[in-house]
Amino acid sequence: MNKFSEKDWKLFRSKIAVWQEAYMEKLNKEYIELLSGEGNASDKFWALEKRIRGDKKDCGVQCDMRRSNQFYIMMSLLNEGAITLEDLDDFSEDLKDTMIHFFERK
């Protein structure tokens, strides 16, 4: 995919941990809600285990940080709701235009 600028790559690397931390905080709140709900403890336990098994594959939790994956990671973060298009405000117009183009196509 597009090779974004060195400046965009450095900015992305500086923001990814913050984005992931915020995304995992959101997930933790959802887990608490799941565990606090009505029902059997065992049902909630297994629902949580299934949910975590899926969530840990999200880029908002962990990702393969290679520059060649930057586009795919950022697209995944957008699709997962870990970031919004507004989170891209500090990036270059080229990167923003590319992300908007592909994000709005889905």
C-alpha positions in Angstrom: 0.0 0.0 0.0 1.0 3.6 0.0 4.3 4.4 1.5 3.6 7.2 3.9 6.2 9.8 4.9 8.9 9.3 7.6 7.1 12.0 9.6 3.8 10.1 9.5 5.6 6.9 10.5 7.2 8.6 13.5 3.9 10.2 14.5 2.1 6.9 14.2 4.7 5.2 16.4 4.3 7.9 19.0 0.5 7.6 19.0 -0.1 3.8 18.7 0.5 3.0 22.4 -1.9 5.8 23.5 -4.6 4.6 21.1 -4.2 1.0 22.2 -4.3 1.9 25.9 -7.6 3.9 25.3 -9.0 1.0 23.3 -8.2 -1.6 26.0 -9.7 0.7 28.6 -12.9 0.7 26.6 -12.8 -3.0 26.3 -12.2 -3.4 30.1 -15.4 -1.3 30.7 -17.3 -3.6 28.4 -16.0 -6.6 30.2 -17.0 -5.2 33.6 -20.5 -4.6 32.2 -20.6 -8.2 30.9 -19.5 -9.6 34.2 -21.9 -7.3 36.2 -25.0 -8.4 34.2 -27.6 -10.9 35.1 -27.1 -14.6 34.7 -25.0 -17.5 35.8 -21.4 -16.9 36.7 -20.2 -19.7 34.5 -22.1 -18.2 31.5 -20.6 -14.8 32.1 -17.1 -16.4 32.5 -17.3 -18.3 29.2 -18.8 -15.3 27.4 -15.9 -13.2 28.6 -13.3 -15.8 27.6 -14.8 -15.9 24.1 -14.8 -12.1 23.9 -11.2 -11.7 25.1 -10.1 -14.5 22.7 -11.5 -12.4 19.8 -10.5 -9.0 21.1 -6.9 -9.8 21.6 -6.5 -10.2 17.8 -7.5 -6.6 17.3 -4.8 -4.0 16.3 -6.2 -1.9 19.1 -4.7 -4.6 21.5 -1.6 -5.7 19.7 -0.2 -5.5 16.2 2.9 -6.3 14.2 4.7 -2.9 14.1 6.4 -2.7 10.8 6.3 0.3 8.6 5.0 -1.8 5.7 1.9 -2.6 7.8 1.2 1.0 8.8 -1.8 1.4 6.4 -3.3 -1.9 7.4 -2.9 -1.3 11.1 -4.4 2.2 10.8 -7.3 0.9 8.7 -7.9 -1.9 11.3 -7.8 0.7 14.1 -10.5 2.7 12.3 -12.6 -0.3 11.6 -12.4 -1.5 15.2 -13.4 1.9 16.5 -10.0 2.2 18.3 -9.5 5.5 16.5 -11.6 7.9 14.6 -10.8 10.0 11.5 -10.4 13.0 13.9 -7.4 11.1 15.5 -5.6 11.5 12.1 -5.7 15.3 12.2 -1.9 15.6 12.9 -1.0 13.4 10.0 -0.1 14.5 6.4 -2.9 15.3 3.9 -1.8 12.4 1.8 -2.2 9.9 4.7 -5.5 11.4 5.7 -6.9 11.4 2.2 -5.9 7.8 1.7 -7.4 6.6 5.0 -10.6 8.5 4.4 -10.9 7.1 0.8 -10.6 3.5 2.0 -12.5 3.9 5.2 -15.5 5.5 3.5 -15.5 2.7 0.9 -16.3 0.0 3.3 
